[in-house]
Amino acid sequence: MLRSLKEIERYKVSAFDGEIGSVVKFLIDDERWAVRYLVIQTGGPLFLDGKQVLISPISFGELDWKTKLFHLSLTTEKVKNSPSIDVEKPVSRQHERQFSSYYGYPRYWGSPGVWGLVAYPALLATSEKSTSATEVDSSTDVHLRSDEEVRGYHVEGTDGSIGHIEDFIVDDETWEIRYLVVNTRNWWFGKSVLVAPQWVERISWAENKVYIELAREVIKAGPEWSATDAVNRQYETRLYDYYGRPAYWQTAPADPVHSPAKDLSNQ
């Protein structure tokens, strides 16, 4: 199912033996367009320091969407002793290596799939550690971006400004970002539209801008979206038909265990 990241903010998070805290933001992979970590504000008698910790979707057990509660396949002690990471600064690959080693998770990078050799993050929890990921992993620091940072970025079409990013629509199984929610209120009096990451030409982190390979008038006449509307397959089909682009669910992955992915963030 597709969900808004804004909707998931403030969801509660619990371990096997107690509550941990609540979701306050997310760290987005700016190459694969996926949510890699949830930032949890800890609290309660077991977390008196109230620090923020990273939780990977790999750690998810049961997700109770009705009660807005994430159950983790972890103990509170495991979370309390997790590697210290300053979530206000970019999270480097070195930090991720420490994180994966501590939890005993295979590394997702080093393979063409969004989650390495599996399609879903939950499958990594039961996978054997991969040595091939270490062999092909480069030494370059790959930084993850906070959704808070990217919200507000201006969106540029091929012929001018369109609006700004105000939210993200994510697949709650793969945690891939399916759409950027673009608010056009400075141009079209409040209309919001969805844009797939595959239509992003490039991102300028220095300018805080996202460049889309679509013209303004094309987007202006496209299907409108409201936060009260469900992003279902009927709406998605209409969206892709309008733009004349191949839908992600119709694109066969190169390998049956891989999810399709494309590096589009820094072209």
C-alpha positions in Angstrom: 0.0 0.0 0.0 1.1 3.6 -0.7 1.3 6.0 2.2 2.3 9.6 2.9 5.5 10.0 5.0 3.7 12.9 6.8 1.0 10.3 7.8 3.6 8.0 9.3 5.3 10.8 11.4 4.5 10.4 15.1 3.7 6.8 14.8 4.7 4.9 18.0 7.5 2.3 18.0 7.7 -0.6 20.4 10.2 -3.4 21.0 9.6 -7.0 22.3 9.6 -5.7 25.8 8.4 -2.2 25.8 7.7 1.1 24.0 10.7 2.9 22.5 9.3 6.2 21.3 7.8 7.8 18.2 8.8 8.5 14.6 10.0 12.1 14.0 11.5 12.0 10.5 13.1 9.7 7.9 16.4 9.4 6.1 16.1 9.1 2.3 18.5 7.4 0.0 19.0 10.1 -2.7 20.3 7.6 -5.3 17.7 4.7 -4.9 14.8 6.8 -3.8 14.0 4.7 -0.8 13.5 5.3 3.0 16.6 3.7 4.6 15.9 4.7 8.2 13.3 6.1 10.5 14.5 8.5 13.1 13.0 7.7 16.5 12.7 10.1 19.4 13.0 7.8 22.4 11.1 8.3 25.6 9.7 6.7 28.7 11.2 5.0 31.7 13.6 2.8 29.7 14.9 5.8 27.7 15.5 8.6 30.2 18.1 10.3 28.0 15.5 10.9 25.3 18.1 10.5 22.5 17.2 10.0 18.9 18.1 6.6 17.3 17.9 5.1 13.8 15.7 2.2 13.0 15.9 0.4 9.7 12.8 -1.2 8.1 14.8 -4.4 8.3 13.9 -4.4 12.0 10.2 -4.3 11.5 8.0 -7.1 12.8 4.3 -6.4 12.8 3.1 -3.0 11.5 -0.2 -2.1 13.0 -1.5 0.7 10.8 -4.8 1.0 12.6 -3.2 1.8 15.9 -0.3 3.6 14.3 2.2 1.4 16.0 5.4 -0.2 14.6 6.5 -3.4 16.4 10.2 -4.2 16.1 11.9 -7.5 16.2 14.3 -6.1 18.7 14.6 -5.7 22.5 14.8 -2.3 24.1 18.3 -3.1 25.4 19.4 -3.6 21.8 18.1 -0.3 20.7 19.5 1.5 23.8 23.0 0.3 23.0 22.9 1.0 19.3 25.8 3.0 17.8 25.6 6.7 18.5 24.8 8.7 15.4 24.2 12.5 15.1 21.0 12.5 13.0 21.4 16.2 12.5 24.4 15.5 10.3 24.7 13.5 7.1 24.8 9.8 7.7 27.8 8.4 5.8 28.4 4.9 4.6 30.9 4.4 7.5 28.0 5.0 9.9 25.9 2.6 8.0 28.6 -0.1 8.2 28.7 0.3 12.0 24.9 0.2 12.2 24.7 -3.0 10.1 27.5 -4.7 12.0 25.9 -4.0 15.3 22.5 -5.4 14.3 24.0 -8.2 12.3 22.2 -7.2 9.1 23.6 -7.8 5.6 24.5 -4.6 3.8 21.9 -3.5 1.2 24.4 -1.7 -1.0 26.8 -3.2 -3.5 24.0 -4.9 -5.5 21.6 -3.5 -8.2 18.4 -4.0 -6.2 17.0 -1.4 -3.8 17.6 -3.8 -0.9 20.5 -5.7 -2.2 19.7 -9.3 -3.2 16.2 -9.2 -1.9 13.1 -7.2 -2.8 11.9 -6.3 0.7 13.9 -5.0 3.7 12.2 -7.5 6.0 13.9 -10.3 4.1 17.3 -9.0 4.9 16.7 -9.8 8.6 16.8 -13.5 7.8 19.4 -13.3 5.0 23.0 -14.4 5.4 25.6 -11.7 5.4 26.9 -11.0 2.0 30.6 -10.8 1.3 30.1 -9.6 -2.3 28.7 -6.4 -1.0 31.9 -5.7 0.8 34.0 -6.5 -2.3 32.2 -4.0 -4.6 31.4 -1.3 -2.0 33.3 1.8 -2.8 35.0 4.0 -0.2 33.0 7.0 -1.2 30.8 8.5 1.6 27.2 8.2 0.4 25.1 10.6 2.4 21.4 10.1 3.2 19.1 13.0 3.2 16.5 13.9 5.8 12.9 14.2 4.4 12.8 17.5 6.4 15.7 18.8 4.3 14.2 17.9 1.0 10.7 19.2 1.8 10.6 22.7 0.6 13.0 22.2 -2.3 11.9 24.1 -5.3 10.8 22.0 -8.3 11.8 23.2 -11.8 10.2 22.0 -15.0 11.9 22.2 -18.4 10.6 25.7 -18.8 10.4 27.2 -15.4 9.4 26.8 -11.7 6.5 24.5 -10.8 6.3 24.6 -7.0 8.0 22.9 -4.1 8.1 19.4 -2.6 5.9 19.1 0.4 5.7 15.3 1.0 6.6 11.8 -0.3 4.4 8.8 -1.1 6.1 5.6 -0.1 5.4 1.9 -0.6 4.9 0.4 2.9 6.4 -3.0 1.9 9.5 -2.0 -0.1 9.9 1.5 1.4 10.6 2.8 -2.0 9.5 6.4 -2.7 6.9 6.1 -5.5 6.0 9.8 -5.8 7.1 13.3 -4.8 4.2 15.5 -3.7 4.6 18.9 -5.4 2.7 21.8 -4.1 2.1 24.4 -6.8 0.3 27.0 -4.7 2.7 29.8 -5.8 1.6 29.3 -9.3 -1.7 27.4 -9.6 -3.5 28.5 -6.4 -2.9 25.4 -4.3 -3.0 22.5 -6.7 -0.9 19.5 -5.7 0.4 16.9 -8.1 2.4 13.7 -7.9 5.7 13.3 -9.8 7.5 9.9 -10.0 11.2 10.0 -9.0 11.9 8.4 -12.4 11.0 11.7 -14.0 13.6 13.6 -12.1 16.4 14.8 -14.3 18.7 15.9 -11.5 18.9 17.4 -8.0 21.0 20.4 -7.1 21.7 20.2 -3.4 23.5 23.5 -3.5 20.5 25.3 -5.0 17.9 23.3 -3.1 16.2 22.5 -6.4 14.8 19.4 -8.1 14.7 19.4 -11.9 11.9 17.5 -13.6 12.0 16.5 -17.3 8.4 17.8 -17.8 7.1 21.1 -19.0 5.0 23.3 -16.7 1.9 23.3 -18.8 2.0 19.5 -19.1 2.0 19.2 -15.3 -0.6 21.9 -14.9 -3.1 19.8 -16.9 -2.2 16.6 -15.1 -4.3 14.7 -12.5 -4.7 16.7 -9.3 -4.0 15.0 -6.0 -5.3 15.8 -2.5 -3.9 14.5 0.8 -7.4 13.1 1.5 -7.3 11.0 -1.6 -6.0 7.4 -1.7 -3.1 6.7 -4.1 -4.6 3.5 -5.5 -3.9 1.6 -8.7 -6.8 3.3 -10.5 -5.3 6.8 -9.8 -1.8 5.6 -10.7 -2.9 4.2 -14.0 -4.6 7.5 -14.9 -1.4 9.3 -13.9 1.0 7.2 -16.0 -1.4 7.1 -18.9 -1.6 10.9 -18.9 2.2 11.4 -18.9 2.7 8.5 -21.4 5.3 6.9 -19.1 5.7 3.2 -18.3 4.3 2.3 -14.9 6.7 0.8 -12.3 4.5 -2.2 -11.7 4.7 -3.1 -15.5 8.5 -3.0 -15.5 10.0 -6.4 -15.1 13.0 -6.5 -12.7 16.3 -8.0 -14.0 16.2 -10.7 -11.4 13.0 -12.1 -9.7 14.3 -11.2 -6.2 15.3 -7.6 -7.1 13.2 -4.5 -7.1 13.7 -2.2 -10.2 15.9 0.7 -9.3 17.6 3.6 -11.2 20.1 6.1 -10.0 18.6 9.4 -10.9 19.6 11.8 -8.2 22.8 13.3 -9.4 22.7 13.1 -13.1 
